[in-house]
Amino acid sequence: MRLPRRGHRPGIRARRVVAALTAAIVAAGLGAGCTSESQVPSIGYATDAVISSYNGGTTVGWASGSPAVFGRVLTGFFYTGPDGQQVADTDVGTAKEVPGEAQTIQYRLSPDGVYSDGIATSCDDLVFTWAARSGRFTRDGAPLFDSASTAGYEDIERIDCEPGSKDATVVFRPGRRYVPWRTLFAAGELMPAHVATQATGVANLIGAVRTGELVALGKLADFWNTGWTMTPGALDASRFPSAGPYRIGSYSESEGLVLVANERWWGAKPETGRIVVWPKGTDLAAKIGDNAVGVIDIGAGSVPELPLDGFSASTIPGRGAEQLVLSTGGVFAGVQPRRALAACVPRKALFDSLGSVPERPERGIGSAMLNAHIVQQDSLFYEAATGAAQKYATVDPNVKAGELTVRIGYRTPDARRAATVRAIADSCRAAGITVVDAGAPDFQPTRLAEGAVDAVLGGTAAATGPAGASTEVAAMSALRTGNGSNVGRFGNGRFDAITDQLAADNASASQLGLLTEAENLLWSELPSIPLFATPRLIAFGTGLRNGVAGPTQGGTGWNMDRWRLTR
C-alpha cells in the first residue's frame, strides 16, 4: 500500500483506523497487480457535507462542511490530517516562525503555484483572507465580512506583501502570541483574490486593506460573503478557479459535484482523474446500487440499511462533538430554561444507544459521553477539567420547567439525529418541556440566530457534516462573542479572555487552570449541551487503494488525489 500522500505518516490513532479499514483494501490492491483488473477512471465520494459555498471561511460555508469537500481544490499551507492534526502542505509553499520582538511568520508560496485559470498564486490571497477574517473592518458597528471565525486572524497586526509577490511576512500584534498559528491560511481558507478584484472592480486590494477604504472593502466583502455561493446547475467557471490537484468540472443534482484533474496543478498528478462528490441528501442507497460510490464518509446511523457488501466499512468515533447548540434569546434568554433542558437530556442513554461505536475505546475519544464543551476527550486535561459536567451526568427527575417548547433544528434526512430528538422529547416531557423536531432538508444553523429554532443539533460549531480537529480552535470560536459560527449568540467577556490566554500560553499549568475555569463557566451558562463524539461510518469499496479514514473537519477526502480504484 502506498503512503497516503507526499510521504505523510499517520499518527497512532490513524494507524489504528488504517488497520481496521484497509486490510481488505491492501489485499484487493495486491490482487489487482496479479489480475487483469483495470483502473476505474472515476470514483464516487459520498459525504454528509452540504455543498452550498466554495468559501469555507463564511458562516454558511463552514457549517455546511466546505473544507471537507474542497480541501484538494483550494489548498493552503496546512491541511487537516486524519488524526485532526495540522500537516504542512509543501506543494503550496512554506511557513516558518522567525525570531522577533513580535511573533512573525514568513510565508513563501511555491514559485510554480498558479490557479487553474492561469493566474499565479500570490500573497494578495493571504491579505484578502486576513482582511475577511480579522474582524477589524466594520460598518455601523457590524462586521463587513461574514466570517465564521476570527481566531488568530484578529491577532495579526499587518501582512507585509507586495502585490503579486510570492512572499508574505505576517506580524502579530505587540505582546500577542497565537500558538496554533498553523491553523491559519490552511486548506479551504485561501480564496483567490484576483477573482474578487475582477468581480468588484477594486483594482488595488492591498491598498484598500492598508488604508481601510470602506467603499472598496464593502464591495470586496459583499463578494466574499456571497460571490462563491453554489447551487446545482450552471456555474460561472471563472469564479471558481482551483489551486489544487482538482478543479470543479460541473455541479448538478443528478450528476453530483464533479471534480476533475487540474491540468495546471504543479504537484503530483492525481491518481484518479475524476472524483464525483455526492453530498447530504443524495439517495445514497441508490448510488451504491448503481456502483457509483467508492468511498463513504457520513454520520453513523444517519442513513439506515445501506447495502455495504462490497465495502470495507467501520464505525469510528469522530473528532466532531455532537451537541445541542442553544439560543441565548427567545425561550432561552435566561439561563434557568437552559439548565432545565440540560437536566432532562438523557446524555448517557443517548451515548449508549446512538453515540457508542461497536469497538468502543477504553479511553479517549468516543469512550464515554462527552463532558466538555471545548476540551478534547483525549486531552491530558480532560478528566481534571470536566468535573462540572457531573451535575448533568444523569437525568434529574425532579426538574420542572413549567410550560416550555423547544424547537430543535438539524439538516434532514438524518435518522440518527431524528432519533436523538425523539429521545430528548420523551425524557423531557415529564419536566414540562415540549420538544419539537424542527429538522428540514434545507436547514442552516444560522436559523438559530434568526429565531426560527431554539436549538441546533449538530457537530462542532454546529457543523452539519464532518467536523473537529486536534486543536480546540473551532470549538472555542463557536462560543466567542461576535463570531459567525457562534449561532447561539452567546457572549461572555470572561470566556473571551480565557480563549485569548489559551491561544497565547501553552504551558501545562496555565492550560489546566484556564480550561477548568472555562468548562465551569460553560456548564453554568450552558450555551450548548455536549452529547458525544460524533460516530462516523467510513467505508472503502473493494479495490480502493490509499484510502485513509479522516473523521475530522477535513473528511476522508483529505487525500482524495491519492485514491485509486481497480475492478
C-alpha positions as CSV (number, residue, x, y, z in Angstrom):
1,M,0.0,0.0,0.0
2,R,1.3,3.5,-0.9
3,L,1.7,6.1,1.8
4,P,-1.4,8.4,1.9
5,R,0.2,11.5,0.4
6,R,3.6,13.0,0.0
7,G,5.2,10.7,2.5
8,H,2.9,11.7,5.4
9,R,2.8,9.0,8.1
10,P,-0.5,8.8,10.0
11,G,-0.3,9.1,13.8
12,I,-1.1,6.4,16.3
13,R,-4.9,6.8,16.2
14,A,-4.9,7.0,12.4
15,R,-2.8,3.8,12.2
16,R,-5.4,2.0,14.3
17,V,-8.1,3.2,11.9
18,V,-6.0,2.2,8.9
19,A,-5.5,-1.3,10.4
20,A,-9.3,-1.6,10.8
21,L,-10.3,-0.2,7.5
22,T,-7.6,-1.1,4.9
23,A,-6.7,-4.7,5.4
24,A,-9.2,-5.6,2.7
25,I,-8.0,-2.7,0.5
26,V,-4.4,-3.9,0.7
27,A,-5.5,-7.4,-0.2
28,A,-7.5,-6.0,-3.1
29,G,-4.6,-3.9,-4.3
30,L,-2.2,-6.8,-4.2
31,G,-4.7,-8.9,-6.1
32,A,-5.1,-6.2,-8.7
33,G,-1.5,-6.4,-9.5
34,C,-1.8,-10.1,-10.4
35,T,-5.0,-9.9,-12.5
36,S,-6.3,-8.2,-15.5
37,E,-8.3,-5.7,-13.4
38,S,-8.2,-2.1,-14.7
39,Q,-8.3,1.3,-13.1
40,V,-11.7,2.9,-12.7
41,P,-11.5,6.4,-14.2
42,S,-14.0,8.0,-11.8
43,I,-14.6,7.5,-8.0
44,G,-17.8,8.5,-6.2
45,Y,-17.3,10.1,-2.8
46,A,-20.4,10.2,-0.5
47,T,-20.3,12.7,2.3
48,D,-22.8,14.4,4.6
49,A,-21.3,17.8,3.9
50,V,-23.7,20.2,2.2
51,I,-22.3,21.9,-0.9
52,S,-23.5,25.5,-0.6
53,S,-20.4,27.6,-0.8
54,Y,-16.9,27.5,-2.3
55,N,-15.8,29.7,0.6
56,G,-15.3,27.7,3.8
57,G,-14.5,30.8,5.7
58,T,-18.0,32.2,5.7
59,T,-20.6,31.2,8.3
60,V,-22.6,29.1,5.8
61,G,-19.5,27.6,4.2
62,W,-18.0,26.4,7.4
63,A,-21.3,25.0,8.8
64,S,-22.0,23.1,5.6
65,G,-18.7,21.4,5.5
66,S,-17.0,23.1,2.6
67,P,-13.5,22.3,4.0
68,A,-14.2,18.6,3.7
69,V,-15.2,18.9,0.0
70,F,-12.7,21.5,-1.3
71,G,-9.5,20.6,0.7
72,R,-7.8,19.3,-2.5
73,V,-9.3,22.1,-4.7
74,L,-8.4,25.2,-2.6
75,T,-5.2,24.1,-0.9
76,G,-3.4,26.0,1.8
77,F,-0.1,26.0,3.7
78,F,-1.6,23.3,6.0
79,Y,-4.3,20.7,5.9
80,T,-6.2,18.7,8.5
81,G,-4.8,15.2,8.6
82,P,-6.6,12.0,9.6
83,D,-5.9,12.5,13.3
84,G,-7.1,16.1,13.1
85,Q,-3.6,17.4,13.2
86,Q,-2.3,20.3,11.0
87,V,0.1,19.0,8.4
88,A,2.3,21.2,6.2
89,D,1.4,21.2,2.5
90,T,4.8,21.9,1.0
91,D,3.4,21.8,-2.6
92,V,1.6,25.1,-1.7
93,G,4.6,26.7,0.0
94,T,6.4,27.0,3.3
95,A,5.6,28.8,6.5
96,K,8.0,29.2,9.4
97,E,8.1,31.2,12.6
98,V,11.1,33.6,12.8
99,P,12.6,35.3,15.8
100,G,11.5,38.8,16.6
101,E,10.0,41.1,19.2
102,A,6.6,40.4,17.8
103,Q,5.5,36.9,16.7
104,T,6.3,36.8,13.0
105,I,5.6,34.1,10.4
106,Q,7.2,34.1,7.0
107,Y,5.1,32.6,4.2
108,R,6.6,31.7,0.8
109,L,4.3,30.4,-1.9
110,S,5.6,27.9,-4.4
111,P,7.1,29.7,-7.4
112,D,5.2,27.3,-9.6
113,G,1.9,28.0,-8.0
114,V,-0.8,29.0,-10.4
115,Y,-4.6,28.9,-10.4
116,S,-6.4,26.8,-13.0
117,D,-7.3,30.0,-14.8
118,G,-3.6,30.8,-15.3
119,I,-3.3,33.5,-12.6
120,A,-0.4,32.9,-10.3
121,T,-1.0,32.4,-6.6
122,S,0.3,35.4,-4.6
123,C,0.4,37.0,-1.2
124,D,-2.6,39.0,-2.3
125,D,-4.6,35.9,-1.4
126,L,-3.2,35.9,2.2
127,V,-4.0,39.6,2.6
128,F,-7.6,39.1,1.3
129,T,-8.1,36.1,3.7
130,W,-6.8,38.1,6.6
131,A,-8.9,41.1,5.8
132,A,-12.0,39.0,5.6
133,R,-11.3,37.1,8.8
134,S,-9.7,39.7,11.0
135,G,-13.0,41.3,12.2
136,R,-11.4,44.7,12.1
137,F,-13.5,46.2,9.2
138,T,-16.9,47.2,10.2
139,R,-19.8,49.4,9.1
140,D,-22.2,50.9,11.7
141,G,-20.6,48.6,14.3
142,A,-21.3,45.4,12.3
143,P,-18.5,43.3,10.5
144,L,-18.4,43.8,6.8
145,F,-17.3,40.2,6.3
146,D,-19.5,37.3,7.4
147,S,-16.6,35.3,8.8
148,A,-17.3,32.1,10.7
149,S,-14.3,32.8,12.9
150,T,-11.7,35.5,13.5
151,A,-9.5,33.2,15.7
152,G,-5.8,34.0,15.1
153,Y,-6.5,36.4,12.2
154,E,-7.7,39.1,14.6
155,D,-4.3,39.0,16.3
156,I,-2.4,39.8,13.2
157,E,-1.2,43.4,13.1
158,R,-0.2,43.5,9.5
159,I,0.9,41.5,6.5
160,D,3.9,42.8,4.5
161,C,3.2,41.9,0.9
162,E,4.0,43.5,-2.4
163,P,1.2,43.0,-4.9
164,G,1.7,39.8,-6.9
165,S,4.6,38.6,-4.8
166,K,5.1,35.0,-3.6
167,D,6.4,36.2,-0.2
168,A,4.4,37.5,2.8
169,T,5.5,38.4,6.3
170,V,2.8,38.1,8.9
171,V,3.4,40.2,12.0
172,F,1.2,39.7,15.1
173,R,0.2,42.5,17.5
174,P,2.7,43.6,20.1
175,G,2.5,41.4,23.2
176,R,0.2,39.0,21.4
177,R,1.1,35.4,20.6
178,Y,-1.0,32.8,18.7
179,V,0.2,29.3,19.5
180,P,-2.0,27.4,16.9
181,W,-0.8,29.6,14.0
182,R,-0.6,26.6,11.8
183,T,-4.4,26.7,11.6
184,L,-4.2,29.9,9.6
185,F,-4.2,30.2,5.8
186,A,-5.0,26.5,5.6
187,A,-6.8,24.3,3.1
188,G,-10.2,25.8,2.2
189,E,-9.3,29.2,3.6
190,L,-7.2,30.9,0.9
191,M,-9.6,32.4,-1.6
192,P,-8.5,33.7,-5.0
193,A,-8.1,37.4,-4.5
194,H,-7.9,38.1,-8.2
195,V,-11.5,36.7,-8.7
196,A,-12.8,39.2,-6.2
197,T,-11.0,42.2,-7.6
198,Q,-12.2,41.3,-11.1
199,A,-15.8,40.9,-10.0
200,T,-15.9,44.1,-7.9
201,G,-13.6,46.4,-10.0
202,V,-11.4,47.1,-6.9
203,A,-8.0,47.0,-8.7
204,N,-5.9,47.7,-5.6
205,L,-7.0,45.2,-2.9
206,I,-3.8,45.5,-0.8
207,G,-4.1,49.3,-0.9
208,A,-7.7,49.2,0.2
209,V,-6.8,46.9,3.1
210,R,-3.9,49.1,4.2
211,T,-5.9,52.3,4.2
212,G,-9.2,50.8,5.4
213,E,-11.0,52.3,2.4
214,L,-14.6,51.3,3.3
215,V,-16.2,51.7,-0.1
216,A,-13.8,49.3,-1.7
217,L,-13.8,47.0,1.3
218,G,-17.6,46.9,1.2
219,K,-17.6,45.7,-2.4
220,L,-15.0,43.1,-1.6
221,A,-16.9,41.9,1.5
222,D,-20.1,41.6,-0.4
223,F,-18.4,39.3,-2.9
224,W,-16.5,37.3,-0.2
225,N,-19.8,36.8,1.6
226,T,-22.0,35.6,-1.3
227,G,-19.9,35.6,-4.5
228,W,-18.9,32.0,-4.1
229,T,-22.4,30.7,-3.3
230,M,-23.0,27.3,-5.0
231,T,-26.3,25.9,-6.2
232,P,-26.7,23.0,-8.5
233,G,-26.8,24.0,-12.2
234,A,-24.7,26.2,-14.4
235,L,-21.7,27.7,-12.6
236,D,-19.6,30.6,-13.8
237,A,-16.3,28.7,-14.1
238,S,-14.4,32.0,-14.0
239,R,-15.4,32.5,-10.4
240,F,-14.2,29.1,-9.2
241,P,-10.6,28.6,-10.1
242,S,-8.6,25.9,-8.3
243,A,-5.1,25.9,-6.7
244,G,-5.1,22.2,-6.1
245,P,-4.9,18.9,-7.8
246,Y,-8.6,19.0,-8.7
247,R,-10.9,21.7,-10.1
248,I,-14.7,21.9,-10.4
249,G,-15.9,20.4,-13.6
250,S,-19.7,20.7,-13.1
251,Y,-22.3,20.6,-10.3
252,S,-25.9,19.3,-10.7
253,E,-28.4,17.4,-8.6
254,S,-28.4,14.5,-10.9
255,E,-24.6,14.2,-11.5
256,G,-23.3,15.5,-8.2
257,L,-20.3,17.8,-7.8
258,V,-17.7,16.6,-10.4
259,L,-14.1,17.3,-9.7
260,V,-11.6,16.8,-12.5
261,A,-7.8,16.8,-12.6
262,N,-6.5,20.4,-12.6
263,E,-4.2,20.5,-15.6
264,R,-2.2,23.4,-14.1
265,W,-1.6,21.7,-10.8
266,W,2.2,21.8,-10.2
267,G,2.3,19.0,-7.7
268,A,2.0,15.2,-8.1
269,K,-0.7,14.3,-10.7
270,P,-3.9,12.9,-9.1
271,E,-4.1,9.1,-9.2
272,T,-7.7,9.3,-10.5
273,G,-8.7,12.0,-12.9
274,R,-12.3,12.4,-11.8
275,I,-14.0,12.4,-8.3
276,V,-17.8,12.8,-8.0
277,V,-18.9,14.2,-4.7
278,W,-22.4,13.1,-3.6
279,P,-23.5,15.5,-0.8
280,K,-26.0,15.1,2.0
281,G,-29.5,14.5,0.7
282,T,-28.3,12.1,-2.1
283,D,-30.2,8.8,-2.4
284,L,-27.1,7.0,-1.2
285,A,-28.5,3.5,-1.3
286,A,-29.5,4.0,-5.0
287,K,-26.0,5.4,-5.8
288,I,-24.4,2.4,-4.1
289,G,-26.7,0.1,-6.1
290,D,-25.6,1.8,-9.3
291,N,-22.0,1.2,-8.4
292,A,-21.5,5.0,-8.4
293,V,-19.8,5.2,-5.0
294,G,-16.3,4.1,-4.0
295,V,-15.8,6.0,-0.7
296,I,-18.4,6.8,2.1
297,D,-17.9,9.2,5.0
298,I,-21.1,10.0,6.8
299,G,-22.5,10.2,10.3
300,A,-23.1,6.7,11.6
301,G,-26.8,5.7,11.6
302,S,-27.8,8.8,9.6
303,V,-28.7,6.7,6.6
304,P,-30.1,3.3,7.7
305,E,-29.8,0.0,6.0
306,L,-27.1,0.8,3.4
307,P,-26.0,-2.1,1.2
308,L,-22.3,-2.3,2.1
309,D,-21.5,-5.8,1.0
310,G,-18.9,-4.5,-1.5
311,F,-17.2,-2.3,1.1
312,S,-14.7,-2.5,3.9
313,A,-16.7,-0.5,6.4
314,S,-16.2,0.6,10.0
315,T,-17.9,2.9,12.5
316,I,-15.4,5.0,14.5
317,P,-15.6,8.0,16.8
318,G,-15.0,11.3,15.1
319,R,-13.3,14.5,16.3
320,G,-16.6,16.4,16.0
321,A,-18.6,16.9,19.1
322,E,-22.3,16.0,18.8
323,Q,-24.1,18.7,20.8
324,L,-27.2,20.9,21.2
325,V,-26.3,24.5,20.5
326,L,-28.8,26.6,22.4
327,S,-30.1,30.1,21.6
328,T,-29.4,32.8,24.2
329,G,-32.6,34.6,23.2
330,G,-36.2,33.7,23.0
331,V,-37.3,30.9,25.3
332,F,-33.6,30.6,26.3
333,A,-33.0,34.2,27.1
334,G,-32.5,33.3,30.7
335,V,-30.1,30.6,32.0
336,Q,-32.7,28.7,34.0
337,P,-34.6,27.3,31.0
338,R,-31.3,26.2,29.5
339,R,-30.4,24.5,32.8
340,A,-33.8,22.8,32.9
341,L,-33.3,21.4,29.4
342,A,-29.8,20.1,30.3
343,A,-31.2,18.4,33.4
344,C,-33.6,16.3,31.4
345,V,-31.5,15.5,28.3
346,P,-30.5,11.8,28.7
347,R,-26.9,12.2,27.8
348,K,-25.7,8.8,28.9
349,A,-28.6,7.0,27.3
350,L,-28.0,8.9,24.1
351,F,-24.4,7.9,24.1
352,D,-25.2,4.3,24.8
353,S,-27.8,4.0,22.1
354,L,-26.6,6.4,19.4
355,G,-23.1,7.6,20.1
356,S,-21.2,4.5,21.1
357,V,-19.2,2.6,18.4
358,P,-19.0,-1.2,18.1
359,E,-15.3,-1.3,19.2
360,R,-15.5,1.4,21.8
361,P,-12.1,2.6,23.1
362,E,-11.3,2.2,26.7
363,R,-10.3,5.9,27.0
364,G,-10.1,9.0,24.9
365,I,-12.4,10.0,22.0
366,G,-15.6,8.0,21.9
367,S,-15.0,6.1,25.2
368,A,-18.0,7.7,27.0
369,M,-20.4,10.5,26.8
370,L,-18.8,13.9,26.2
371,N,-18.3,16.0,29.3
372,A,-16.6,19.0,27.7
373,H,-17.5,22.0,25.5
374,I,-14.0,22.8,24.3
375,V,-11.6,20.2,25.9
376,Q,-10.7,17.2,23.7
377,Q,-11.6,13.8,25.1
378,D,-8.1,12.6,24.5
379,S,-6.5,15.6,26.2
380,L,-4.4,15.1,29.3
381,F,-6.5,17.8,30.9
382,Y,-9.9,16.2,30.1
383,E,-10.7,14.4,33.4
384,A,-9.4,17.2,35.6
385,A,-11.2,20.0,33.7
386,T,-14.6,18.5,33.4
387,G,-15.8,18.0,36.9
388,A,-18.6,20.5,36.5
389,A,-20.3,18.2,34.0
390,Q,-21.2,15.7,36.7
391,K,-24.2,17.8,37.6
392,Y,-25.7,16.8,34.3
393,A,-24.4,13.3,34.2
394,T,-27.9,11.8,34.7
395,V,-31.4,13.0,34.2
396,D,-32.9,14.9,37.2
397,P,-36.4,13.5,37.7
398,N,-37.3,16.5,39.9
399,V,-36.6,19.2,37.4
400,K,-39.7,21.3,36.4
401,A,-39.6,23.9,33.7
402,G,-43.2,24.8,33.6
403,E,-44.6,25.0,30.1
404,L,-41.6,25.3,27.7
405,T,-41.5,24.5,24.0
406,V,-38.1,23.9,22.4
407,R,-37.7,23.6,18.6
408,I,-34.6,21.6,17.7
409,G,-33.3,22.1,14.1
410,Y,-30.9,19.9,12.1
411,R,-30.4,19.0,8.4
412,T,-32.6,16.2,7.2
413,P,-32.7,13.4,6.3
414,D,-30.8,12.1,9.3
415,A,-32.1,9.0,11.1
416,R,-29.7,9.3,14.0
417,R,-30.4,12.9,14.7
418,A,-34.2,12.3,14.4
419,A,-33.8,9.5,17.0
420,T,-31.8,11.9,19.2
421,V,-34.6,14.5,19.1
422,R,-37.3,11.8,19.9
423,A,-35.3,10.5,22.9
424,I,-34.9,14.1,24.3
425,A,-38.6,14.7,23.8
426,D,-39.5,11.6,25.6
427,S,-37.1,12.3,28.5
428,C,-38.1,16.0,28.9
429,R,-41.8,15.6,28.7
430,A,-42.1,14.9,32.5
431,A,-40.2,18.2,33.1
432,G,-42.9,20.1,31.3
433,I,-40.7,20.7,28.2
434,T,-42.3,20.0,24.8
435,V,-39.5,19.2,22.3
436,V,-40.4,19.8,18.6
437,D,-38.5,18.2,15.8
438,A,-37.7,21.2,13.5
439,G,-35.4,19.4,11.2
440,A,-35.6,20.3,7.5
441,P,-33.8,19.4,4.2
442,D,-32.7,23.0,3.7
443,F,-31.8,23.7,7.4
444,Q,-29.0,26.1,8.1
445,P,-27.5,26.6,11.6
446,T,-28.0,30.4,11.1
447,R,-31.7,29.9,11.7
448,L,-30.9,29.8,15.4
449,A,-29.7,33.4,15.3
450,E,-32.7,34.3,13.3
451,G,-35.1,32.9,16.0
452,A,-36.5,30.2,13.7
453,V,-35.5,27.4,16.1
454,D,-34.4,27.3,19.8
455,A,-31.5,24.8,19.4
456,V,-29.4,23.2,16.7
457,L,-28.4,19.6,16.8
458,G,-25.0,19.3,15.0
459,G,-21.3,18.8,15.4
460,T,-18.5,21.2,16.5
461,A,-19.5,24.8,15.7
462,A,-23.0,23.5,14.7
463,A,-21.5,21.8,11.6
464,T,-23.9,19.6,9.6
465,G,-21.3,17.0,8.5
466,P,-17.6,16.4,9.0
467,A,-16.2,18.4,12.0
468,G,-13.5,18.6,14.6
469,A,-9.7,18.8,14.8
470,S,-7.0,18.2,17.3
471,T,-7.0,21.8,18.3
472,E,-9.8,23.5,20.2
473,V,-9.9,26.5,17.8
474,A,-13.3,25.8,16.2
475,A,-15.0,24.8,19.4
476,M,-13.8,28.0,21.2
477,S,-14.6,30.2,18.2
478,A,-18.2,29.0,18.2
479,L,-18.7,30.4,21.7
480,R,-16.7,33.6,21.3
481,T,-18.6,36.9,21.2
482,G,-19.3,38.1,17.7
483,N,-18.1,35.2,15.7
484,G,-20.3,34.0,12.8
485,S,-20.1,30.3,13.9
486,N,-21.5,31.4,17.3
487,V,-25.0,30.9,16.0
488,G,-26.5,30.9,19.5
489,R,-25.1,34.5,20.1
490,F,-23.5,33.6,23.4
491,G,-21.4,36.3,24.9
492,N,-19.3,36.2,28.0
493,G,-16.3,38.6,28.5
494,R,-14.5,36.2,30.8
495,F,-14.8,33.3,28.4
496,D,-13.4,35.5,25.6
497,A,-10.5,36.5,27.8
498,I,-9.8,32.8,28.6
499,T,-9.7,31.9,24.9
500,D,-7.2,34.7,24.4
501,Q,-5.0,33.3,27.1
502,L,-5.3,29.7,25.9
503,A,-4.2,30.7,22.4
504,A,-1.2,32.6,23.7
505,D,0.1,30.3,26.5
506,N,0.7,26.6,26.0
507,A,2.3,25.9,29.4
508,S,0.6,22.9,31.0
509,A,-0.2,24.6,34.3
510,S,-1.7,27.6,32.7
511,Q,-3.7,25.4,30.3
512,L,-5.2,23.2,33.0
513,G,-6.4,26.2,35.1
514,L,-7.8,28.0,32.2
515,L,-9.6,25.0,30.7
516,T,-11.1,24.1,34.0
517,E,-12.3,27.7,34.5
518,A,-13.8,27.7,31.0
519,E,-15.6,24.4,31.4
520,N,-17.0,25.5,34.8
521,L,-18.3,28.7,33.2
522,L,-19.8,26.9,30.3
523,W,-21.5,24.2,32.3
524,S,-23.0,27.1,34.4
525,E,-24.2,29.2,31.5
526,L,-25.0,26.3,29.1
527,P,-24.7,27.9,25.6
528,S,-24.5,24.3,24.4
529,I,-25.1,20.8,25.8
530,P,-22.3,18.3,24.8
531,L,-23.6,14.8,24.0
532,F,-20.9,12.5,22.5
533,A,-18.1,12.3,19.9
534,T,-20.0,12.0,16.6
535,P,-19.6,8.4,15.3
536,R,-18.6,8.3,11.6
537,L,-19.3,5.5,9.1
538,I,-16.3,5.3,6.8
539,A,-16.2,2.7,4.0
540,F,-14.0,2.0,1.1
541,G,-15.1,-0.1,-1.9
542,T,-13.3,-3.3,-2.8
543,G,-10.3,-2.4,-4.9
544,L,-9.8,1.1,-3.5
545,R,-6.2,1.9,-2.7
546,N,-4.7,4.6,-0.4
547,G,-8.0,5.3,1.4
548,V,-7.3,6.5,4.9
549,A,-10.2,7.5,7.2
550,G,-10.4,11.1,8.2
551,P,-13.1,11.5,10.9
552,T,-12.4,15.2,11.2
553,Q,-13.3,18.6,9.6
554,G,-11.1,17.6,6.7
555,G,-13.1,14.5,6.0
556,T,-11.9,11.3,4.5
557,G,-11.4,13.2,1.2
558,W,-8.3,14.8,2.8
559,N,-6.1,12.7,0.4
560,M,-8.5,12.0,-2.5
561,D,-5.8,12.8,-5.0
562,R,-4.1,9.6,-4.0
563,W,-7.2,7.4,-4.4
564,R,-7.0,4.6,-7.0
565,L,-9.8,2.1,-7.7
566,T,-9.4,-1.0,-9.7
567,R,-12.1,-3.5,-10.7
